[in-house]
């Protein structure tokens, strides 16, 4: 059964006031010289959403991804019945809990305790149901000391803690969460992500908006990429995230240089670099349990050059994970003839930790040392670790520290017997 059905949904906003003035001030401003450039209906209209159609099955976890201003939050507000669409329809079957902007659905003059009951009543919960879950909500939010304080005195982090605790524990059939998790500290963000994973495993529907691609790939099996108010792609999370990351202008999993801009020396020039999966398909998102192939293509411009290509990986904290030179005996210290060469190296499965990685492509001569070129941040890719239990993560759903995450062989003995 479909929990959410959206059909040809659209939302229009008026910019620079309405087309027809409704006050003397609007009438006068409409004819001021500096307003002439925007005095057309086309320039006054913004379609935040346009012809959005999709459906979500019961128990499905769906991520909404896209750049800022793409329309993700507007879509969630329409689904939450906060904003009315200009046209189209959105049908939700089941009790809905929403965590959108900080402050939505709460009364700032009431205490935290009173807002728990108020929000529960808005969700259609009976007082007895709220009371049964009240202690869990307070324990999760970690703000027991300030529970009877009006929430207008809460910090944004405290407010978010209480809001998420209420939305997640009052057992909505559909939970919708916007990127407000960024307000909390790191430990609480991880706690919230674990809770959302548990909700999804209980068979409830989750709609998750985030710029954290690690969280998206870990929590959701399906992703909708929204761009300029339209659905650009709808599919499996890994594929959609990979295409989204590759579309961003900073770096992607493939880069090709023209003659004028290519990193080079007098003897060698870099042509292209890419990250690919086991089938040699270029991708920007990898499952931690799959191997990663790094490849570079370069041109030797004159005979007799001796050098080694290399890849250097750095993570999100700008820590160098490793540097790998081509030290194969076939090419080590061997002068190369002119021509185009392709070098590849494979990072085994279950080696890197999850996260975003950048790749520097280097070419150098060892003795005497000479750097031919260094293409910094030439390509990038994401490693995602799911919670299926067959990686080094095991059954743990939270964040795991470490630059690498090898799948090591463990042995446990009971009374000297190996098991």
DOFI-637135 format. One record per atom (N, C-alpha, C, CB): y, z, x; residue in three letters. Coordinates in steps of 0.05 Angstrom, whole numbers, plus 5000, padded with zeros to 4 digits. Glycine has a CB too. Example, Ala and Ser with C-alpha at 12.3 -4.5 7.8 and 13.67 -1.06 7.14 Angstrom:
# residues 2
488651565264ala 491051565246ala 493451565264ala 491151815226ala 495551425257ser 497951435273ser 500151575258ser 498851145282ser 
//
This chain:
# residues 419
497650005017unk 500050005000unk 502550005018unk 500050254981unk 504549855009unk 507049835025unk 508850075019unk 508449575018unk 509650215040unk 511450445037unk 514350345035unk 511150635061unk 515050125048unk 517750015048unk 517549715044unk 519250085075unk 519149615026unk 519449325022unk 522449255021unk 518049234995unk 523249085040unk 526049005042unk 526048705038unk 527249075070unk 527848615020unk 527848325013unk 530748225013unk 526648284985unk 531248035031unk 533847895033unk 536248085033unk 534147695011unk 535948305049unk 537948505050unk 540448415066unk 536848775061unk 542848475056unk 545248405070unk 547348615065unk 546248125061unk 549048655085unk 551248845083unk 553748725095unk 550549115096unk 555848715079unk 558448605087unk 560548825089unk 559348375068unk 562148815111unk 564348995114unk 566948835116unk 563949175139unk 569048945106unk 571748815108unk 573148925133unk 573448865082unk 574148755149unk 575648835172unk 578648795167unk 574748675197unk 580348955180unk 583248925178unk 584148955149unk 584248665189unk 582949135134unk 583649175106unk 582248975088unk 586649145103unk 582948975062unk 581748795043unk 583148535043unk 581748925015unk 581848325032unk 583048055031unk 585648065013unk 581047855020unk 585448204991unk 587748224973unk 589048494976unk 586948174943unk 591748504982unk 593148764986unk 593148924960unk 595948714995unk 592649184963unk 592649364940unk 595049554940unk 590049514938unk 596549574962unk 598849744964unk 601149584975unk 598349994981unk 603649684972unk 606049554984unk 605749535014unk 608649704977unk 604549745027unk 604149745056unk 602349515064unk 603050015066unk 600049485049unk 598149265056unk 599548995052unk 595749285038unk 601148965030unk 602448715025unk 604448645047unk 603948734998unk 606048845057unk 607948785078unk 606548725104unk 609849025081unk 604448885111unk 603048845136unk 601648575137unk 601049065140unk 600848475114unk 599448215113unk 601247985123unk 598448165085unk 603848015121unk 605647805128unk 607247865153unk 607547745105unk 606448075168unk 607748135194unk 606747925214unk 607148425203unk 608447855234unk 607647645253unk 605047705268unk 609847615273unk 604647965276unk 602248025292unk 599748015275unk 602548295305unk 600047985248unk 597647975231unk 596847685225unk 598148125205unk 598547495233unk 597947215225unk 595247125236unk 600147035235unk 594547215260unk 592147105273unk 589647205259unk 592047195301unk 589747405242unk 587347505228unk 587647475198unk 586847795235unk 589547315189unk 590147295161unk 588347085147unk 593047235157unk 585847085153unk 583946915139unk 581547085131unk 583046685157unk 580246995109unk 578047155099unk 575747155118unk 577147045072unk 575246935133unk 573046925152unk 573347135173unk 572846655164unk 575747175183unk 576147365205unk 576247655195unk 578747305220unk 576347685169unk 576447955157unk 573648055150unk 578247965133unk 571647885151unk 568947955142unk 567047995165unk 567947745123unk 565548205164unk 563348255184unk 560748295168unk 564048505202unk 558848125174unk 556248155162unk 554548325181unk 554847875156unk 554448585176unk 552848775193unk 549948715191unk 553449065186unk 549048625167unk 546248535162unk 546348285146unk 544548755148unk 544548105152unk 544547845137unk 541647745134unk 546247635152unk 540647755109unk 538047635103unk 535847775118unk 538047335108unk 535748045115unk 533648205128unk 531248225108unk 534648485137unk 528948145117unk 526548155100unk 524148255117unk 525847885087unk 522948475108unk 520448575122unk 519248785104unk 521148685150unk 516748865110unk 515449075096unk 513949255116unk 513448965074unk 513549505108unk 512149695125unk 509949825109unk 514149915136unk 507549825120unk 505249945107unk 505350245109unk 502649835119unk 503950385091unk 503750675093unk 502450755119unk 502150785069unk 503450955133unk 502351055158unk 503050895182unk 499451055155unk 504750685179unk 505550515202unk 507950635216unk 506050225192unk 508050615242unk 510350695258unk 511750455268unk 509450885282unk 514250415261unk 515750175267unk 518350255282unk 516450015242unk 518850115304unk 521250155319unk 523249935313unk 520650155350unk 525750015311unk 527949815309unk 529449815336unk 529949885285unk 529449585349unk 530749575375unk 532849355375unk 528749515398unk 534749365394unk 536849165395unk 539249285408unk 537549065368unk 541249125415unk 543649215428unk 545349375409unk 545248985440unk 547249525420unk 549249675403unk 550649475385unk 551149835421unk 550949545360unk 552349375341unk 550649165328unk 554649245355unk 548049175334unk 546248965323unk 545749005293unk 543648965337unk 546049245282unk 545649305254unk 543449495248unk 545049045240unk 542349625269unk 540049805266unk 540750045249unk 538949895293unk 542950175256unk 543750415241unk 544650355213unk 546050555256unk 545850125209unk 546650035182unk 544150005165unk 548249775182unk 542049885176unk 539549855161unk 538350125153unk 537549695177unk 538450315172unk 537350585166unk 538950725144unk 537250755191unk 541550685145unk 543250815124unk 542750695097unk 546250775131unk 542150435095unk 541450315069unk 538750415060unk 541450005072unk 536850435078unk 534150535071unk 534350825062unk 532250505094unk 536250975073unk 536551255067unk 538251305042unk 537751405090unk 539151085029unk 540851095005unk 543651215011unk 539451254984unk 544551195035unk 547251285042unk 549251065038unk 547351395071unk 548450825044unk 550150585042unk 548950395022unk 550650445069unk 550650275005unk 549650074985unk 549749794997unk 551250094959unk 547549644995unk 547649375006unk 549449184990unk 544749255007unk 550448975003unk 552048774989unk 550248604971unk 553548605009unk 547848544981unk 545948394964unk 543148454975unk 546548084964unk 541148384960unk 538448434968unk 537448704958unk 538148424998unk 534948764964unk 533749014954unk 532149154976unk 531948964930unk 531849414973unk 530249574991unk 528749784974unk 531949715014unk 526149764973unk 524449934957unk 522850124975unk 522449774939unk 523150384971unk 521650584987unk 519850744968unk 523650775002unk 517350764975unk 515450914959unk 514651164973unk 512950744952unk 515651394964unk 515051644976unk 517551804983unk 513351605001unk 517152064987unk 519452234995unk 520352165023unk 518552534993unk 523052145026unk 524252045051unk 525752265065unk 525951805045unk 525352295090unk 526952475107unk 528352315128unk 525152685120unk 530952365131unk 532552195150unk 534052375169unk 534552025134unk 534152285194unk 535752415215unk 537452195227unk 534052565236unk 539852165217unk 541551945225unk 543852065242unk 542751785201unk 546252035234unk 548452155249unk 548452455247unk 551152035240unk 549352595268unk 549452885267unk 551452965246unk 550352995295unk 550553115226unk 552253205204unk 551353095178unk 555053135210unk 549852885178unk 548952755153unk 547152935138unk 547652485159unk 547852995112unk 546053155095unk 546353455098unk 543353085100unk 548353545113unk 548753835117unk 551553905108unk 548253915147unk 551854155099unk 554454255091unk 555454445113unk 554354405063unk 557754375125unk 558654515149unk 559554805143unk 560854365161unk 560154865118unk 561055135112unk 558755325107unk 562855135087unk 556355215103unk 553955385098unk 552655455124unk 552055245079unk 551055665124unk 549655755147unk 547255565152unk 548656045145unk 546055605176unk 543655445182unk 541455505162unk 542655515210unk 541055755155unk 538955835135unk 539455695108unk 538956135131unk 541955705099unk 542555585073unk 542255275074unk 545455655065unk 542855155096unk 542554865099unk 539654775099unk 543954765123unk 537854945109unk 535054875108unk 534154855079unk 533355095122unk 534955045062unk 534155035033unk 535654805019unk 534855295020unk 538154755026unk 539654545014unk 538454275020unk 542654545023unk 537754225045unk 536653975053unk 533853935041unk 536453945083unk 532354145039unk 529754135027unk 529954054997unk 528254395030unk 531954174983unk 532354104955unk 533153814952unk 534454284943unk 534753714970unk 535553434969unk 533153254972unk 537653364991unk 531153334988unk 528753184992unk 526753204969unk 527353265018unk 527453384950unk 525653414926unk 523553634930unk 524353154920unk 523953814949unk 522054024954unk 522654264936unk 522154114984unk 520454394927unk 520854644913unk 521554864932unk 518254714896unk 522855074921unk 523755294939unk 521355424952unk 525255504922unk 519155444938unk 516755574950unk 515655404973unk 514555604928unk 515855144971unk 514854964993unk 516655005017unk 514954674984unk 519255015013unk 521055055035unk 520555325049unk 524055045026unk 520155535032unk 519655795043unk 517155805060unk 519456005020unk 515055665052unk 512555655067unk 512955535095unk 510455505052unk 514755355097unk 515155215123unk 517555315138unk 515454925118unk 518955515127unk 521455605139unk 521055705167unk 522655815121unk 519055875172unk 518655995198unk 518055775219unk 516356195198unk 516555565211unk 515955355230unk 518555205237unk 513855155218unk 520255155218unk 522755015223unk 524455175243unk 524254975197unk 524755435238unk 526355595255unk 525255615284unk 526655885244unk 522655645286unk 521355655312unk 521755395328unk 518355715309unk 521455175314unk 521754915327unk 524654865336unk 520954685308unk 526554945320unk 529354895326unk 530455075349unk 531054935301unk 529155305353unk 529955495374unk 532855595371unk 529655355401unk 533755635346unk 536455735342unk 536355975323unk 538255515330unk 534256135325unk 533956365306unk 536256555308unk 531356515313unk 537356585332unk 539556775336unk 542056695320unk 540356785365unk 542356435314unk 544856335301unk 544256235272unk 546156115317unk 541956325261unk 541056215236unk 542956275213unk 538356325229unk 544256505214unk 546056585192unk 549056535198unk 545656885186unk 549556375219unk 552256295226unk 552856025213unk 552556275257unk 555255995201unk 556055735190unk 555655515211unk 558955735180unk 554555285203unk 553855085223unk 556354945233unk 551954885210unk 558654985222unk 561054865233unk 561654985261unk 563454915215unk 560455215267unk 560855335294unk 558555245313unk 560955635291unk 556655085304unk 554455005322unk 555454785341unk 552154885305unk 554254785365unk 554754555383unk 553154325372unk 553754635412unk 553754085382unk 552353845373unk 549353865379unk 553453595386unk 548653985401unk 545854025408unk 544354205389unk 545554125436unk 545654435382unk 544454625362unk 544154495335unk 546254875360unk 546254345328unk 546154205302unk 543854015300unk 548854055296unk 543553855322unk 541353655323unk 538653795322unk 541653485347unk 538354015336unk 535854155336unk 535054235307unk 535954405353unk 536954355292unk 536254435265unk 535754195247unk 538554605254unk 537353985250unk 537053755233unk 534353625237unk 539353545239unk 533553595262unk 530853465267unk 528653645257unk 530553405297unk 528853915261unk 526854095252unk 526454085222unk 527554385260unk 528654065207unk 528454045178unk 527253785170unk 531254085165unk 528253565182unk 527253295174unk 524253265180unk 528853075189unk 523253385201unk 520553345210unk 518553535197unk 520353375240unk 519453765188unk 517653965178unk 517453985147unk 518354235188unk 519253845133unk 519053855104unk 517253645092unk 521853835092unk 515653525110unk 513453345103unk 514353115085unk 511253505088unk 516252955094unk 516852705080unk 514652505084unk 519652595088unk 514252335064unk 512252115068unk 513351905087unk 511551995041unk 516051885088unk 517351685105unk 519451835121unk 518751455088unk 519251825148unk 521151955166unk 522751735180unk 519752145186unk 525451745179unk 527151555193unk 528851705213unk 528851395173unk 528751625238unk 530251765259unk 531851565275unk 528251915278unk 534451615277unk 536251455293unk 536451565321unk 539151435280unk 538051445338unk 538251525366unk 539751785370unk 539651305382unk 539651965351unk 541052225354unk 539552405373unk 541352355327unk 537052335380unk 535552495400unk 536952505426unk 532752385403unk 538752315432unk 540252315457unk 542152545459unk 541752055460unk 542752685436unk 544552905437unk 543253155450unk 545452975409unk 540653195446unk 539353435456unk 538753425486unk 536853475441unk 537953655496unk 537153665524unk 534453535528unk 537053955535unk 533753485553unk 531353325559unk 528753455548unk 531053285588unk 528553725551unk 526153865541unk 525853835511unk 526254155549unk 528053855496unk 527853835467unk 527353545458unk 530453935454unk 528453355473unk 527853075467unk 524853025468unk 529252885486unk 523553125489unk 520653095492unk 519153235470unk 519753195519unk 520153465462unk 518953615440unk 519053455414unk 520353885436unk 521353325409unk 521753165385unk 519852925385unk 524653075382unk 519652795408unk 517852565410unk 514952645405unk 518152435438unk 514152875415unk 511352965409unk 511053015379unk 510753225425unk 513053125366unk 512853175338unk 512752915322unk 515353345328unk 514252725330unk 514152465316unk 511452325320unk 516452275327unk 510252355343unk 507652245348unk 505652385329unk 506752275377unk 505852645326unk 504052795309unk 504352705280unk 504553095311unk 506852655271unk 507352565244unk 506052295239unk 510452545239unk 506252115258unk 505051855256unk 501951875254unk 505751675279unk 500752055270unk 497852095269unk 496952215243unk 497052265292unk 498752345228unk 497952465202unk 498052255180unk 499852695196unk 498652005187unk 498551795167unk 501151755152unk 496451845147unk 503351885161unk 505951845149unk 507451615162unk 507552105149unk 509351495148unk 510851265157unk 513251355174unk 511751085134unk 513651235197unk 515851295215unk 517451045221unk 514751435241unk 520051065218unk 521950855226unk 523650985248unk 523650745202unk 523550865272unk 524850985295unk 526750795308unk 522651085316unk 529250875311unk 531250715325unk 531850845352unk 533950685308unk 531550685373unk 531950805400unk 532550585420unk 529550975408unk 534050665441unk 534350495465unk 532450575487unk 537250505475unk 530850785482unk 528850875501unk 526250725497unk 528351185498unk 525950515514unk 523650335510unk 520950475516unk 523950095527unk 521050685533unk 518550835538unk 517650975513unk 519051035561unk 519551105500unk 518851245475unk 517951055453unk 521351405465unk 519250825452unk 518550625432unk 515750525436unk 520550385433unk 515050455461unk 512350355466unk 510150565462unk 512150235493unk 510950815467unk 508951035464unk 508551115435unk 509951275480unk 510651095418unk 510451195391unk 509750985370unk 513051325383unk 510550735375unk 510350535354unk 508550305362unk 513150435348unk 506950215342unk 505249985345unk 506649725339unk 502750015328unk 508849745326unk 510349505317unk 513349545322unk 509749445287unk 514649325328unk 517549335333unk 518949105320unk 518149335363unk 521349165310unk 523148955299unk 525548945317unk 523949015269unk 526048705328unk 528348665345unk 530548545328unk 527648475370unk 532748695325unk 534948605308unk 537248515326unk 535948835289unk 538348285320unk 540548175336unk 542548045317unk 539547965357unk 545048135319unk 547248025302unk 546548035273unk 547847735310unk 545348265265unk 544748305237unk 542348165225unk 547048225221unk 540848035242unk 538447885233unk 536047975250unk 538747585236unk 533647945238unk 531148005253unk 530547765271unk 528748065234unk 530747815297unk 530147605317unk 527147585322unk 531647655343unk 525747815322unk 522847815327unk 521548055314unk 522347815358unk 519248015304unk 517648225291unk 514748195301unk 517848215259unk 513748405314unk 511048375324unk 510148625338unk 510848145343unk 508048605355unk 506948825370unk 509148925389unk 504448745385unk 509249195392unk 511349325407unk 511649215435unk 510949625407unk 509449195449unk 509549115477unk 510748835481unk 506749125490unk 509948655464unk 510948375466unk 513948365459unk 509348195448unk 514648505437unk 517448495428unk 519248625449unk 517848635401unk 518348855459unk 519948995480unk 520248825505unk 518649265487unk 518148695513unk 518248515536unk 520248295532unk 515448395542unk 520248165509unk 522147945504unk 525048055503unk 521447805478unk 525348285491unk 527948415489unk 529048475517unk 527848665472unk 527448595534unk 528248665561unk 528948415577unk 526148825575unk 527348205573unk 527847955588unk 530447815579unk 525547775585unk 531347875555unk 533747745544unk 536247865555unk 533747755514unk 536048105566unk 538448245576unk 539348115602unk 537848545579unk 541948105605unk 543047935627unk 542848065654unk 545947875621unk 542548335656unk 542548465682unk 540248365700unk 542448765679unk 537848435692unk 535448345707unk 533248295687unk 534548555729unk 531348135695unk 528948095677unk 526548075695unk 529347835660unk 524248005683unk 521847985699unk 521547715714unk 519448035681unk 523447545710unk 523447285724unk 526247205732unk 522147065706unk 526547115757unk 529147015766unk 528746775785unk 530747235780unk 530346575781unk 530246335798unk 533046285808unk 529246085782unk 533246215834unk 535846175847unk 536345875852unk 536046325873unk 538845785849unk 539445515857unk 540145515887unk 541745405840unk 540545275897unk 541045245926unk 543445405936unk 541344955933unk 545545405920unk 547945535929unk 547845835929unk 550245445912unk 546445955910unk 546446245907unk 543946385918unk 546746315878unk 542046235928unk 539546355937unk 539946525961unk 537446135943unk 538646765962unk 538646935986unk 537246776008unk 537247215981unk 538346776033unk 537246596053unk 538146676081unk 537946306047unk 536846556101unk 537746546128unk 537646256137unk 536046736147unk 537946206163unk 537845936172unk 534945826170unk 538845916201unk 532946006170unk 530245916171unk 528645936145unk 528846076191unk 529546096126unk 527946136101unk 529846196078unk 525846366105unk 529046096054unk 530746126030unk 528946216007unk 532245866023unk 529846415992unk 528346505968unk 528846325945unk 529246795961unk 526746245931unk 526946065908unk 526746215881unk 524845855910unk 524646385878unk 524346525853unk 522546775857unk 523046335832unk 522646945837unk 521047185837unk 520247255808unk 522547435850unk 517947375804unk 517147445777unk 515047665778unk 515947195763unk 514847805755unk 512747995750unk 510947885728unk 513848285741unk 508347895731unk 506447765713unk 504047945708unk 505547485723unk 502747885685unk 500348035679unk 497847915691unk 499948055648unk 495548005684unk 493047915696unk 492447625691unk 490748075685unk 493647505670unk 493347225664unk 495647055674unk 493047195634unk 497247175691unk 499547035703unk 501746965683unk 498646785717unk 501847115661unk 503947085642unk 506247265649unk 502947145613unk 508647155653unk 510947325659unk 511547515636unk 513347145665unk 512047765642unk 512647965621unk 514248185633unk 510048075609unk 515848315617unk 517548545626unk 516448815617unk 520348505616unk 514148815604unk 512949075594unk 509949075600unk 513549115564unk 509049275614unk 506249295622unk 504949545612unk 506049275653unk 502549525603unk 500949765597unk 500049895623unk 498449685579unk 500250155625unk 499650295649unk 496750245659unk 500150595646unk 495050165640unk 492250125646unk 491649845655unk 490550185622unk 493749675658unk 493349395667unk 494749355694unk 494549205646unk 493649175710unk 494849115736unk 497348945733unk 492748965753unk 499048955753unk 501648815753unk 501748635778unk 504049015753unk 502348385774unk 502548195796unk 505448135802unk 501047925789unk 506248175827unk 508948105836unk 508747855852unk 510248345852unk 510547665847unk 510347405861unk 513147315870unk 509147195842unk 513247195893unk 515747075903unk 515146805915unk 517247255923unk 516946615911unk 516646355923unk 519046295941unk 516446135900unk 518546195965unk 520646155984unk 520145896000unk 520846406003unk 522245796012unk 522045546027unk 522745596056unk 523945336015unk 520845516073unk 521345526102unk 522945276110unk 518645556118unk 525245316122unk 527045086127unk 526744956154unk 529945186124unk 525345086172unk 524844966198unk 522245066209unk 527145026217unk 520944906225unk 518344986237unk 518645216257unk 517044746251unk 516545376258unk 516345586278unk 517445856270unk 517845506301unk 518245896244unk 519246156235unk 516946346232unk 520746126209unk 517346596242unk 515346806240unk 516547036224unk 514346906268unk 515447106201unk 516547316184unk 514447416164unk 519047206169unk 515147626150unk 513447726129unk 515147776104unk 512047996138unk 514247676080unk 515647746055unk 514748026047unk 514947546033unk 516448166031unk 515848436022unk 517048485995unk 516848636043unk 515748675981unk 516848785956unk 517349075959unk 514848735932unk 519649165948unk 520349445949unk 520949535920unk 522749505967unk 519549735910unk 519949835883unk 521650085883unk 517249895870unk 523550095864unk 525050345859unk 524950415830unk 528050315868unk 525050675824unk 524850755796unk 527550815784unk 522951005793unk 527550935760unk 530150985746unk 531951185761unk 529551095718unk 530751365777unk 532251555793unk 533151445820unk 530751815797unk 532751185823unk 533351045848unk 531751145872unk 536351065854unk 529351245866unk 527451325887unk 525651095894unk 525751575877unk 525351045920unk 523650835929unk 520750915924unk 524150765959unk 519350775908unk 516550845902unk 514750745925unk 515650705875unk 515150505934unk 513650405958unk 514950145967unk 510650365952unk 514350075992unk 514949816003unk 512449686014unk 517149836026unk 511849446006unk 509449306014unk 510049046028unk 507549265990unk 509349026054unk 509648776069unk 507048616069unk 510548836098unk 507248356071unk 504948186074unk 503948206103unk 505547896067unk 501748366107unk 500748396134unk 497948266137unk 500548696141unk 497348076119unk 494847936120unk 494447796147unk 494547736096unk 492047806157unk 491547696184unk 492047396186unk 488647756192unk 491747256163unk 492146966164unk 495046886171unk 491446846136unk 496947046161unk 499846986165unk 501247166185unk 501246986139unk 499947386192unk 501347576209unk 501947456237unk 499547836212unk 504447466244unk 505447366270unk 504947066274unk 504147516293unk 504346916253unk 503746636255unk 506246476249unk 501346556237unk 506946296267unk 509246116261unk 508545936237unk 509945936286unk 510545896219unk 510045736195unk 511445466197unk 511045896170unk 510045276186unk 511245006184unk 513144996160unk 509144796182unk 514944796161unk 516744756138unk 515144706113unk 518744526143unk 516244806090unk 514844776065unk 515444996045unk 511844746069unk 514344986021unk 514645186001unk 512145355999unk 515245045973unk 512545626000unk 510345816000unk 510646005976unk 510345986027unk 508346095967unk 508346295945unk 506646525954unk 507146165918unk 507746765953unk 506347015960unk 506147195936unk 507847165984unk 503747315933unk 503147485910unk 501947745920unk 501347355890unk 502447955905unk 501148215910unk 500548345883unk 502848405928unk 498348485881unk 497548605856unk 497648905858unk 494748515847unk 499049035839unk 499049325837unk 496849405818unk 501849435827unk 494849555828unk 492549615811unk 493349775786unk 490549775826unk 491749755765unk 492149905741unk 492150205747unk 489949845719unk 493450365730unk 493550655734unk 494550735761unk 490750775729unk 496650605770unk 497950675795unk 500750785791unk 498050435814unk 502450625778unk 505250715773unk 505350905750unk 507050475768unk 507351075750unk 507951245727unk 509351075706unk 509651495734unk 509751175682unk 511251025662unk 514251035669unk 510851135633unk 515650825660unk 518550815665unk 519450535672unk 519251005688unk 521950505679unk 523150255687unk 523150235717unk 525950225675unk 522350005727unk 522249955756unk 523849705763unk 519349935766unk 525249725786unk 526749495797unk 525349405823unk 529749565802unk 525449145828unk 524149035851unk 526148895869unk 521948835842unk 526148985894unk 527648845915unk 525748655930unk 528949045936unk 526548405934unk 524948215949unk 526248185977unk 524847935934unk 524548225997unk 525548236025unk 523948036042unk 525248526037unk 525247926062unk 523947756082unk 525047826109unk 524347456075unk 523247906128unk 524148006154unk 522147926176unk 524548306154unk 523147896200unk 521447866224unk 521248136237unk 522647656243unk 518748206246unk 518348476256unk 519248506285unk 515448546254unk 518448326303unk 518948366332unk 520048106344unk 516448446347unk 522548106352unk 524548306347unk 525448306318unk 527048276366unk 526348536308unk 526948556280unk 529348376272unk 527648856272unk 528848226251unk 530948066240unk 530648046210unk 530947776253unk 532748116195unk 532648096166unk 533647816157unk 534448316153unk 531847666144unk 532647406135unk 534147416108unk 530147226132unk 533247576090unk 534647626065unk 533547876051unk 534447376046unk 535147986033unk 534348206016unk 535648165989unk 535148486028unk 534048095969unk 534948055942unk 534548315927unk 533547815928unk 536648475924unk 536348745912unk 536348715881unk 538648925920unk 534648865869unk 534348865839unk 533848585829unk 536748985826unk 532248435844unk 531748155836unk 530448135809unk 529948025857unk 528448305804unk 527148305778unk 526648595770unk 524448145778unk 525848635745unk 525248905735unk 523148895714unk 527849045724unk 521849115709unk 519749125688unk 519449415679unk 517149005698unk 518049445656unk 517549705644unk 514549755644unk 518649725615unk 513750005651unk 510950095649unk 510850295627unk 509950215676unk 509050245607unk 508750425584unk 506050555584unk 509250265558unk 505950805577unk 503450965576unk 503051055548unk 503551205596unk 501050935534unk 500551005507unk 499051275505unk 498950785493unk 498451365481unk 497151625478unk 494251585467unk 498751805459unk 492951375476unk 490251325466unk 488151495480unk 489551035471unk 488951635502unk 487151815514unk 485451705537unk 485351925494unk 485651445543unk 484051325564unk 485651255589unk 482551085553unk 487951385593unk 489451355618unk 489551635631unk 492351235612unk 491051645653unk 491351905666unk 492752105649unk 492851875693unk 494052015628unk 495452195609unk 493452375594unk 497052035589unk 491052265589unk 489152415572unk 490152445544unk 488552685585unk 489952685533unk 490852745506unk 493552865505unk 488852925492unk 494952895528unk 497553015528unk 499652805520unk 498253125556unk 501352875501unk 503252685490unk 506052705501unk 503352715461unk 506552905518unk 509252945528unk 509852795554unk 509753235532unk 512152865565unk 513052735590unk 511452845614unk 516052775595unk 510552665632unk 509052745655unk 510752675680unk 506252615656unk 511252875697unk 512852835721unk 511252675741unk 513753095733unk 512752545760unk 511452405782unk 512252115784unk 508452415778unk 512352025809unk 513151755815unk 510751565809unk 514051725844unk 508351655815unk 505951505810unk 504151665791unk 504451425836unk 502251525778unk 500451665760unk 497651535764unk 501351635730unk 496251605786unk 493651485791unk 491551605772unk 492851525820unk 489551445766unk 487251535750unk 485151635770unk 486151305731unk 485151885776unk 483352005796unk 480752095783unk 484752235811unk 478652095799unk 476052185790unk 475852495793unk 473752055806unk 475352625771unk 475052915771unk 472152995769unk 476653045747unk 471453215780unk 468753325779unk 468853625773unk 467153265805unk 467353705753unk 467253985745unk 464454085747unk 468454025717unk 464054315758unk 461354435761unk 461154695745unk 460654485791unk 458854735734unk 458254985720unk 455755105733unk 457654935689unk 456155335746unk 453955475760unk 452755285781unk 451755565741unk 454555135795unk 453554955816unk 452554695807unk 451555095831unk 452354645781unk 451354395771unk 453654215764unk 449554435746unk 453553975773unk 455653775767unk 455453675739unk 455553545787unk 457653655725unk 457753555697unk 459553315696unk 458653765678unk 
//
